Amino acid sequence: MQPTIVPYISYQNCAAAIDFLANAFGFQVNVRFDAHDGSESHAELMYGIGSVLVGPPLDVQSRARIFVAVSDLDAHYRHAMAHGAIGVYPPEETDFGSRRYCVKDPEGHEWTFCTESQVSQPNAWPS
């Protein structure tokens, strides 16, 4: 069973954070992607049936985001925009094999909605 709400936590040193979370807290690395130059990593870490995404900072203002999986991304985007969401980027394809969009709520918190978990099989990572 895949979680439908997944936090994304940003770290300056992703590789070290992934190792720390696995070693110190017992998270299991489900999927890990290292950058070509080895400077960054993305990972989906599991604990029981829950998961967390770990990666480099997405912007300078936010250290965490929430990802929510929805079944009809385009309809969800239209509904959110019609009800006052502030667009960050519209629905788009990702390098991770899913689609996503990002909006801000009235207080500026960013929410990313996606068709599935933002990570997929390692061979889906762009080369």
C-alpha positions in Angstrom: 0.0 0.0 0.0 1.5 3.3 -1.1 1.0 6.3 1.2 -1.0 9.1 -0.4 0.5 12.0 1.6 4.3 12.1 1.6 6.6 14.7 3.3 9.7 15.9 1.4 12.5 17.0 3.6 15.4 19.1 2.2 19.0 18.6 3.3 22.1 20.4 2.2 24.0 17.1 2.4 21.5 14.6 1.2 23.8 11.6 1.1 24.8 12.1 4.7 21.1 12.7 5.8 19.9 9.6 4.1 22.6 7.5 5.8 21.9 9.2 9.2 18.1 8.6 8.9 18.7 4.9 8.0 21.3 4.3 10.7 20.0 6.4 13.5 16.2 6.0 13.1 15.9 2.7 11.3 14.4 4.0 8.0 14.8 1.6 5.1 16.0 3.0 1.8 13.4 2.0 -0.7 14.9 3.8 -3.7 18.0 6.1 -3.8 19.3 8.2 -6.7 22.7 9.7 -6.6 23.5 12.7 -8.9 26.0 12.1 -11.6 28.7 14.1 -9.8 27.9 12.5 -6.5 27.0 15.8 -4.9 23.3 15.2 -4.2 20.9 12.4 -3.6 17.2 11.8 -3.6 15.7 8.9 -1.8 12.4 7.4 -0.7 12.8 6.1 2.8 10.3 3.8 4.4 9.3 3.2 8.0 6.5 0.6 8.2 4.0 1.6 5.6 4.9 5.3 5.7 7.5 7.0 3.5 9.4 10.3 3.4 11.2 11.8 0.4 14.7 13.3 1.0 16.5 15.5 -1.4 18.3 18.8 -2.0 16.5 22.1 -1.1 13.8 22.9 -3.7 14.1 26.6 -3.0 15.7 28.9 -0.4 12.6 29.5 1.6 11.3 26.0 2.3 13.0 23.0 4.1 9.9 20.8 3.8 7.0 20.2 1.5 4.1 17.9 1.4 3.4 15.6 -1.6 -0.2 14.3 -2.0 -1.0 11.6 -4.5 -4.3 12.1 -6.3 -6.1 10.0 -8.9 -7.1 12.8 -11.4 -4.3 15.3 -11.4 -5.7 17.7 -14.0 -9.2 17.9 -12.5 -7.6 18.4 -9.0 -5.5 21.2 -10.4 -8.5 23.0 -11.9 -10.5 22.6 -8.7 -7.7 23.9 -6.6 -7.1 26.9 -8.8 -10.8 27.7 -8.9 -10.8 27.8 -5.1 -8.0 30.3 -4.7 -4.8 28.2 -4.8 -1.8 30.2 -6.0 -0.1 28.5 -8.8 3.7 27.7 -8.6 3.7 25.5 -11.6 1.0 23.7 -13.6 0.7 20.0 -14.2 3.9 18.6 -15.7 5.7 15.4 -16.4 8.6 14.5 -14.1 11.8 12.6 -14.6 10.5 10.2 -11.9 7.8 8.7 -14.1 4.8 10.6 -12.6 3.0 13.9 -13.2 2.8 16.8 -10.6 1.7 20.3 -10.0 2.6 22.7 -7.2 0.5 25.5 -5.5 0.6 27.7 -2.5 -2.2 28.0 0.1 -3.3 31.4 1.3 -0.4 31.5 3.9 2.2 30.6 1.4 2.8 26.9 2.2 3.7 24.9 -0.9 1.7 21.8 -1.7 2.7 19.4 -4.5 0.1 17.1 -5.9 1.2 14.1 -8.0 -0.1 11.0 -9.7 2.0 8.7 -7.6 5.1 8.7 -5.3 7.7 11.2 -6.7 10.2 8.3 -7.0 10.0 5.2 -9.2 12.3 2.4 -10.2 16.1 3.3 -10.3 16.2 2.7 -14.1 13.7 5.6 -14.5 16.3 8.1 -13.3 17.6 10.2 -16.2 21.1 9.4 -17.3 
